[in-house]
Amino acid sequence: MNSNQFLEKLQTHSESFAKAVATNEGEWIIKGFIDVYRRIYTISVDTKIVSKVLELLLFPMFVEFGEKNGLKIELCPQQNFYPDLTFIHKKSGRKFAVDIKSTYRTSDIEVNGMTLGAFTGYFRNRESNKSTLYPYSQYEGHFVLGVIYSKCDEAADERKQFTLDDLPKIPSVIRKFHFFAQPKYRIAAARPGSGNTKNIGSVTKIGDLVNGTGSFASLGEDVYDDYWMFYLTRDMAQALGVKRPYTNLKTYLEYKERGIDTLRAHKKEIAKLAENETPKAEEEDE
């Protein structure tokens, strides 16, 4: 199984996810948390809580997906490790990373956005096991299972307790789910997820997320990798005492062109230097 085959199967399977988390009317099936005294506490619309509960709901469906397609599933050993789910093809041993990401609609065509993981640490040191189940380089592909939802205008008072008899009257905090699966680079933006953080942000147009037509989709994963492996936030640049090389794709292009122009201007000198480099020197450098 290669990356394209894995993606196709994941996309097909994700079409059934909405039915597993929503009623026929599109309302979230989760109403709240229940204690041993059968009291119900409504769920906050906080995105972290929503994301975690959705993840728990979807896990049995991921197990089913793995069994159906000859894939073993492994979870990250602790919180904040990458990725959320590792699928290993039993026959070939190829690994596929899947992160579950959710976001809410801000309009009919846009969402608030997602954070797609760090662009430092394991992303740059791709042979490292730090904060990742397997080194980044060992994965055949890196994917996002995305969930888009709408917040409900009518939400229950979080301070109020309910009983089981009240269940039909408790409003769901979210509704109208849309699931999609795409390679991470195809939905990435050219800016961090929020503020000065070291996380990759996503595009916010719903069409770009669902269809995988984000900022790097036409540029390819190599450009995405190069852009984010050398991206510096304001704080990172200040700590290094350097000027930020680029802040968006436009300045990234200008930065790359400056380097190419300089190399071309010194083409003869570079060729001459290359001739003087001996195999022994190259071995010592390695």
N, C-alpha and C positions, 0 to 999 in steps of 0.2 A: 504494500500500500504506500503510495506517495502522498505528498501534501495536497495535491489537487483532488485526489480520490477521497482523502480524509475530509476535506472541506465540503465536498459534494454530499457526502453521507451525513455530516453534521448539520448542514443546511436543511436537508430533507427531514431529518429527525426533529429539528428545532421547530418545524411547522406545527407539531403537536403539543408543544410546551404550553401554549396559552390555555388550552383546554384543561391542563392539569392544575393551573393556578387560578383560574377564573370560573365564575358561574356562567350560565348561558346568556346572562345579561351583561357579561363583561366585568362584573365586580370581583374583586379579590376574594378568594375563599377564606382568607385569614381575617378574623375579626378582632383577635386580641390574645392575651396570655391568660391562662387559667391556673388558679392555685388549688391546693388540696381541699379548700372549703367551697370549691365550685364557684368562686368569684372570678369574674372576667375583667381584665384591665385592657383597655384599648391600646393599640399600637401607635407609636409616634410615627409621623410621616418623615422622620429623619432618614436620610438616604442610606446611612450606614446600617441602620436597623432593618430597613426594607431590603437592602441587598443581602444581608445575612439570612433573613427568613426565606427569601426567594431561593437562595443557594441550598438551604435545607430541603425545601420543597422539590427542587429539581434533581437532587442527588439520585433518588431511585431511578429517574429517567435516564441519567447518565450511565448508571450501572446497566440498565437495559440496552442502551446504545452500544456500550462496550461488548456485552455478551453477543449481541446480534452481529457485530462486525469483527469479531475475533480480536478484540482489544482488551488488554488488562488496564485497570484504572488504579492510579496511585494518588493519594492526597498529599499536600505539602505537610511536613512534619510539625510546623508551628505557624502561628499567625504572622502575617507580613512576609511569608516566604513566597517565592515564585515557582511555578504558577499555581493557580487554584487546583487545577486538575492536570495530571500527566497521563496520557493514553499511550500504551506501548503495544504495538502490533505484535501479536504472539509469534507469527511466522518469521517476520523480518527483523524484529527487534527495534524497529524505528520508533522514535518518540515524538509525540505531538503535545505541545503545551496549549492549554485552554484556560483563559481567565474569564470569569463571569463578571460582567460590568452592567450596571443599570443607570438610567438617567430618566428625568421626567420632562415632559413637553412644556415649553414656554409659549408655544404657539402651534398652529396647525402644521408648520413646516420646520420648526426648530426645537432643539432640546437644550437643556442646561449644559450638557457636555459630560465627558467621562475622563478619568485619569487612567492612562494605559500602562502604568508601571514606571519604574525608575529608568533614567537614562545614564545613571552612574553605576558603580558597583558591578554586579554580575553582567550588566548590559555591556560594559566596556571591557571588563576582564572576563572574557567569555570561556575561560577554562577554570574559573573559580567555582567552588561549591558554596561560597558564602551567601546566605539568604536565598538559596535556590535549591530545589530538590536534586536536580542534575545541572551541570554546567550549561550555560545558555547555548554553547556551540553544539551540544549533543542532540538538540531538538531539530527534527526535520522541518518543523514549521511552528509558528507562533500565532495563535488564533484568539479571537474574542467571541464569546457567546454573549451578545448584547440583549438587554431588556429595556424597552422604551415603554413608559407608562404615563398616565395622567393622574394628577392629584385630584381628589374629590373636593368639591366646594363645601360640601356638608360633612364635617368630621365630628366625631363624638368628643366630648370633653374628656381629656386624658386624666383629669383629676377624679372622674366619676367611676364608680364600680358598677358592674352589671352582674346579673345572674344568668344561668343557662336559659331561663324562660325569656330573657330579654334578647336572646341571640338574633332573632329575625329583625329586631329593631335597631341593632348596632350597625351604623354605616361603615362601609369599607373605606380605608383611607386612600386607596389607589384603585385604578381601574384602567380599562382599555389598553391591554398589553399588546406589544408587538415584539416578537423575538427575531433575531437575525444572527448570522454567523459570518465573520469575515476575517481574513488575515489581518493582524494588528497594523501592519504598515499601511494598509489600504484605507484605514479610517483615522489615521494619525494626522494631527495638525502640525504646523511648524512652530508651535509655541507650547510652553509648559502648561500643565493642567490647571494651575491656579497660582496667581501671584509669582513669587520668586522660588517656588518649589522645584524639586529635581525630579518631577514626574512629567511624562509625555502627555500632552493634551490631545483630545480628539476633536474632529470637526463637529459642527453643531447642526448642520442641515440634515434632517431626517433622511432625505433621499440619498445623500452621500454616505451616511452610515449603513443604511440597508443595502445599497447597491455597491458599496466598497469603492466609491469614487472620490476619496478624500485627496488631500494635498499631494501625497506621494504615490497615488495609485498609478499615474501614467509615468512617473519618474523611476519607479522600481524600488525594490527592497534594498539594493546596494546604496542608492542615494539616501534613502531613509536611514540606514545604518550609519553612513558617513556623517550625515547632518547631526544626528543625535549623539554620536560617540564623541564629537568634538564641540558640542554646544556648551556654552558657559552662561550661567545666570549672572546677574549683576554682582551678587555676593561672591560667586566663584571667581570672577575676574578680579575683583578687588583683593581677594585673598592671595591671588597669584601676582598681583601688581601689574596686570596687563590690561590692554583695551579689549573689549569683547570683539571677537573676529566677525561675528554676524549675529543678527537677532531675528531674521526671517529669511524666507527663500530668496527674496530679492537681494539682500545683502550677502547671503550665502553664495549666490551666483557671482556677485562682484568680487567676493573674497577668493573664490576659485579661479576666476579669470585673471586676477592680479598674479596669482601664483603661476598659472600657465604662461602668462606673458613674460614673467621674469625667467622662467625656465627656457622658453623659446629664445629669448634674447641672449642667453648664455649657452646655447645648444652646443657650440663648438668646444667651449671650455669643459662642459660636462662630459662630452664624448672623449676628450683628451684625458680627463681625470679618470674615467672608466678604464681607459687603456692602461693606465699606470697602476691600477689596483690589481694585486696579485691574488691568486687563489688562497695563499697562506693568510693574507690579511683578512680575506673574507671569512675564513674559518675562525680566526681569532675574534672577529666581531660577533660571530654566532655564539 
